[in-house]
Amino acid sequence: MRIKALVAAGVIAMMALTGCAVGQSGQDSSKPTIRLGYQTFPSGDLIVKNNQWLEEALPDYNIRWIKFDSGADINTAFIAGELDFAAIGSSPVARGLSEPLNIPYQVAFLLDVAGENEALIARDGTGISSIADLRGKRIATPFASTSHYSLLAALEQNGLTPNDVQLIDLQPQPILAAWDRGDIDAAYVWLPTLDQLRQSGTQLISSRELAANDKPTLDLGVVSTAFAEANPDAVDTWRQQQARALDVIHDQPDDAAKAISAEIGLSPEEVAGQLQQGLYLTPAEIASPEWLGTEGQPGAIANSLEDASQFLADQAQIPEAAPLSTFQDAIYTRGLPDVITQ
């Protein structure tokens, strides 16, 4: 509990200093506020935000979107009680549900399965052409992220340990700046920063390849357990809008690219190319035993999170792995599949 208290005490100052909290003008102070943490990787979450679907579907609430650079920062905000929903990677979720954080949130949606949209890139001119060449090199990644998890997995599969390289904790934009200065030799990161690194680097491995070797990473939608218990209908509405966004990605890709481009500052053409690099499931696929599961029957995402927790423990990133039951209890299956396949 002391760790949580220290984190909670610092999170408000962190959000104020970094400016990650985005205020909403003209909100009705008589309404309760739903606080949603988002990140700027291409996803249906950004389509929901850009089209203001939640504002339309939940008129009895104020909707407040808060931008974050990584899952680690989102975990910090949840610990401080500053978030109700968030888009976050599976590795920080596994960490958040394990000791010592034990964050009371649940996985309520699957945004995407990482493919070529996360990868390890070596900077041109470093002489690095394989993962084995990374020994002694400086590699940047956002710590406690899906990219960090994937980087550790890639090193392990190639006979290297974290002690064999110089790991540097940087968020995506600082990674790009360090790359341009020549301060780092390689980086594992996600879109859109990833595509910028590809212009002057060589890809060594992607999350798609790691998934084929039993180390998948996912982008998930999580909800505070307390909020879900108090507002189950609002959670259903949020999931329905996320499912609607997936339908747009599949059926109206130009509209999807346009909405996301407005949120991340890239052209619709660039976003369209990035959307092709991830795997976006259909709502029916998400509400299946392979993924979220059905009401009362958590799906295989729980097993993936358990595997990630065990891997993080083996890598001394957390004290010990949480049991499978922890992750099964953290899958929000209420109303599935009906809620998201209507």
C-alpha positions in Angstrom: 0.0 0.0 0.0 2.9 2.4 0.6 3.9 2.1 -3.1 0.3 3.0 -4.1 0.2 5.9 -1.7 3.5 7.3 -3.1 2.3 6.9 -6.6 -1.1 8.5 -5.9 0.6 11.5 -4.2 2.7 12.2 -7.2 0.3 11.6 -10.0 -1.6 14.9 -9.8 1.6 16.8 -9.9 2.9 14.7 -12.8 -0.3 15.3 -14.8 -0.1 19.0 -14.2 3.6 19.3 -15.1 3.3 17.2 -18.3 0.0 18.7 -19.4 -1.4 15.3 -20.1 -4.8 16.2 -18.6 -7.0 17.7 -21.2 -9.7 20.0 -19.9 -13.2 20.2 -21.4 -14.7 23.6 -21.6 -18.5 24.2 -21.3 -19.2 21.1 -19.3 -22.2 20.8 -17.0 -21.0 20.7 -13.4 -24.3 19.0 -12.4 -23.4 15.9 -14.4 -21.0 13.2 -13.4 -17.8 13.0 -15.5 -16.4 10.0 -17.3 -12.6 10.2 -17.6 -11.0 8.4 -20.5 -7.3 7.9 -21.0 -6.2 7.6 -24.6 -3.0 7.2 -26.6 -2.2 8.3 -30.1 -1.6 4.9 -31.7 -4.1 4.1 -34.5 -7.2 2.4 -33.0 -10.9 2.5 -32.9 -10.7 4.4 -29.7 -9.5 7.5 -31.6 -12.5 7.1 -34.0 -14.9 7.1 -31.0 -13.1 10.3 -29.7 -13.0 12.1 -33.0 -16.7 11.5 -33.8 -17.8 12.3 -30.3 -19.9 9.2 -30.2 -19.8 8.9 -26.4 -20.9 12.5 -26.0 -23.9 11.6 -28.2 -24.6 8.2 -26.6 -24.2 9.3 -23.0 -25.8 12.8 -22.7 -26.2 12.5 -18.9 -22.5 12.5 -18.5 -19.6 14.9 -19.1 -17.0 13.1 -21.3 -13.4 14.0 -20.6 -10.6 12.7 -22.7 -7.0 12.6 -21.2 -4.0 12.0 -23.4 -1.1 9.7 -22.2 2.2 8.7 -23.7 2.4 5.2 -22.3 0.6 2.5 -20.3 2.9 3.1 -17.3 1.5 6.6 -17.0 -2.1 5.2 -17.3 -1.5 2.7 -14.6 -0.2 5.6 -12.4 -3.4 7.6 -13.1 -5.6 4.6 -12.2 -3.8 4.1 -8.9 -4.5 7.7 -8.1 -8.2 7.3 -9.0 -8.0 9.7 -11.9 -9.4 7.5 -14.7 -12.5 5.4 -15.4 -11.5 4.0 -18.9 -8.3 3.7 -20.8 -6.7 2.4 -23.9 -3.6 0.5 -22.7 -1.3 -2.3 -23.8 -1.5 -5.9 -22.5 2.0 -5.8 -20.8 1.2 -2.8 -18.6 -2.2 -4.4 -17.8 -0.5 -7.6 -16.8 1.9 -5.5 -14.6 -1.0 -3.5 -13.2 -3.0 -6.6 -12.2 0.1 -8.2 -10.5 1.9 -7.4 -7.3 2.7 -4.8 -6.1 0.2 -2.6 -8.0 -2.9 -4.8 -7.9 -4.9 -2.1 -9.8 -8.7 -2.6 -9.5 -9.6 -2.5 -13.2 -11.0 -4.9 -15.7 -10.4 -5.7 -19.4 -13.6 -4.8 -21.2 -12.6 -4.6 -24.8 -9.8 -5.6 -27.3 -8.7 -2.7 -29.5 -6.2 -4.5 -31.6 -3.6 -7.3 -31.8 -0.1 -6.0 -32.4 1.5 -6.9 -35.7 3.8 -4.8 -37.8 2.6 -1.7 -35.9 5.2 -2.4 -33.1 8.8 -3.4 -34.0 12.5 -3.2 -33.2 14.4 -1.0 -35.5 18.2 -0.5 -35.7 19.5 2.9 -36.8 21.3 3.0 -40.1 25.1 3.4 -39.7 25.3 1.4 -36.4 26.4 -1.8 -38.2 23.5 -3.7 -36.6 21.9 -6.2 -38.9 20.5 -8.8 -36.4 19.4 -9.0 -32.8 22.6 -10.7 -31.9 24.4 -7.5 -33.0 22.7 -5.6 -30.2 25.1 -6.8 -27.5 26.5 -3.7 -25.8 24.3 -1.3 -27.8 21.9 1.4 -26.6 18.3 0.4 -27.1 15.4 2.7 -26.2 11.8 1.7 -25.4 9.1 3.0 -23.0 9.5 0.9 -19.9 6.5 -1.1 -18.7 4.9 -1.0 -22.2 4.0 -3.7 -24.7 7.2 -2.7 -26.6 9.3 -3.2 -23.5 7.8 -6.7 -23.1 8.4 -7.5 -26.7 12.0 -6.2 -26.6 12.8 -8.4 -23.6 11.1 -11.4 -25.4 13.2 -10.7 -28.5 16.4 -10.6 -26.6 15.6 -13.8 -24.7 14.8 -15.7 -27.9 18.2 -14.7 -29.3 20.3 -15.6 -26.3 20.6 -12.1 -24.8 19.6 -10.7 -21.4 18.9 -7.1 -20.5 22.3 -7.0 -18.9 23.9 -7.7 -22.3 22.5 -4.4 -23.7 22.0 -0.8 -22.5 18.3 -0.3 -22.0 17.0 3.3 -22.0 13.6 4.3 -20.8 12.1 6.8 -23.3 8.7 7.7 -24.5 8.0 7.7 -28.3 8.7 11.4 -29.0 11.9 11.5 -27.0 12.9 8.3 -28.8 12.6 10.1 -32.1 14.7 13.0 -30.8 17.4 10.7 -29.4 17.4 8.7 -32.7 18.0 11.9 -34.7 20.9 12.9 -32.4 22.5 9.5 -32.6 22.2 8.9 -28.9 20.6 5.5 -29.3 21.4 2.6 -31.6 18.0 0.9 -31.7 14.5 1.3 -30.5 11.4 -0.9 -29.9 8.3 1.3 -30.3 4.9 1.6 -31.9 3.2 3.7 -34.6 3.2 6.5 -35.6 6.8 7.0 -34.2 7.8 3.6 -35.6 7.2 4.6 -39.2 9.4 7.7 -38.7 12.3 5.4 -37.5 11.8 3.1 -40.4 12.9 5.9 -42.8 16.5 5.7 -41.5 16.6 2.2 -39.9 16.5 -1.5 -40.4 13.7 -3.6 -38.9 15.0 -6.5 -36.9 11.8 -8.1 -35.6 8.1 -7.1 -35.2 5.4 -8.0 -32.7 3.7 -10.1 -35.3 6.7 -12.4 -35.4 6.9 -12.5 -31.6 3.2 -13.4 -31.5 3.9 -16.3 -33.8 6.4 -17.5 -31.2 3.9 -17.3 -28.3 4.6 -13.8 -27.2 1.6 -11.8 -28.4 0.9 -8.3 -27.4 -2.5 -6.6 -27.5 -4.0 -3.1 -27.1 -6.9 -3.3 -24.6 -9.7 -1.2 -23.3 -9.9 -1.3 -19.5 -12.5 0.1 -17.0 -12.2 0.8 -13.3 -13.9 -1.9 -11.3 -15.6 0.6 -9.1 -17.0 2.5 -12.1 -18.1 -0.7 -13.8 -20.0 -1.8 -10.7 -21.7 1.6 -10.3 -22.4 2.2 -14.0 -22.8 -1.0 -15.9 -25.0 0.6 -18.5 -22.4 3.2 -19.3 -19.8 0.5 -19.7 -22.1 -1.3 -22.2 -22.5 1.9 -24.1 -18.8 2.5 -24.2 -18.2 -1.1 -25.5 -20.9 -0.6 -28.1 -19.2 2.5 -29.5 -15.8 0.7 -29.5 -17.5 -2.1 -31.5 -19.0 0.5 -33.9 -15.5 1.9 -34.5 -14.2 -1.6 -35.4 -17.0 -1.9 -37.9 -15.9 1.4 -39.4 -12.3 0.2 -39.7 -13.5 -2.9 -41.6 -16.3 -1.5 -43.7 -15.4 2.2 -44.1 -11.6 2.3 -44.0 -11.4 5.8 -45.6 -13.6 7.2 -42.9 -11.6 5.4 -40.2 -8.3 6.9 -41.6 -9.8 10.4 -41.8 -11.0 10.3 -38.1 -7.7 8.9 -36.8 -5.6 11.3 -38.9 -7.3 14.3 -37.2 -6.3 12.9 -33.8 -2.6 12.1 -34.5 -1.6 14.7 -37.0 -0.8 12.5 -40.0 -2.5 12.4 -43.4 -5.4 10.0 -44.0 -3.1 8.2 -46.5 -0.4 7.6 -43.9 -3.0 6.4 -41.3 -4.5 4.0 -43.9 -1.1 2.4 -44.3 -0.6 2.2 -40.6 -4.0 0.5 -40.1 -3.0 -2.2 -42.4 -0.1 -3.1 -40.0 -2.3 -4.1 -37.1 -4.9 -6.8 -36.6 -8.4 -5.4 -35.9 -10.8 -8.1 -35.0 -14.6 -8.0 -35.5 -16.8 -7.6 -32.5 -18.0 -11.2 -32.9 -14.4 -12.4 -32.8 -13.7 -10.4 -29.7 -16.6 -12.0 -27.9 -15.3 -15.5 -28.4 -13.5 -18.0 -26.2 -10.2 -17.1 -28.1 -10.4 -13.5 -26.8 -12.7 -11.9 -24.2 -15.0 -14.9 -23.9 -18.7 -14.9 -23.1 -20.7 -13.9 -19.9 -19.3 -15.9 -17.0 -16.7 -17.6 -19.2 -13.5 -15.5 -19.5 -11.6 -16.1 -22.7 -8.0 -16.8 -23.6 -6.9 -13.2 -23.0 -6.7 -14.2 -19.4 -4.1 -16.8 -20.3 -2.1 -14.3 -22.4 -2.0 -11.9 -19.5 -0.9 -14.7 -17.1 1.9 -15.5 -19.6 2.9 -11.9 -19.7 2.9 -11.7 -15.9 5.1 -14.8 -15.6 7.5 -13.4 -18.2 7.8 -10.1 -16.4 8.5 -12.0 -13.1 11.1 -14.1 -14.9 12.7 -10.9 -16.1 12.6 -9.4 -12.6 10.3 -6.7 -13.8 7.7 -7.6 -11.0 8.2 -9.5 -7.8 6.1 -12.5 -8.7 3.6 -13.6 -11.3 -0.1 -13.4 -10.5 -2.2 -16.6 -10.8 -4.5 -17.3 -13.7 -7.6 -16.6 -11.5 -6.5 -13.0 -11.1 -6.7 -12.4 -14.8 -9.8 -14.4 -15.3 -11.5 -12.3 -12.6 -10.3 -9.2 -14.5 -12.1 -10.0 -17.8 -15.3 -8.0 -17.9 -17.7 -10.4 -19.7 -21.0 -9.0 -18.6 -23.5 -9.1 -21.5 -21.1 -10.7 -24.0 -21.5 -11.3 -26.8 -24.9 -9.5 -27.1 -23.7 -6.1 -26.0 -21.1 -5.7 -28.7 -22.6 -7.7 -31.6 -26.0 -6.0 -31.7 
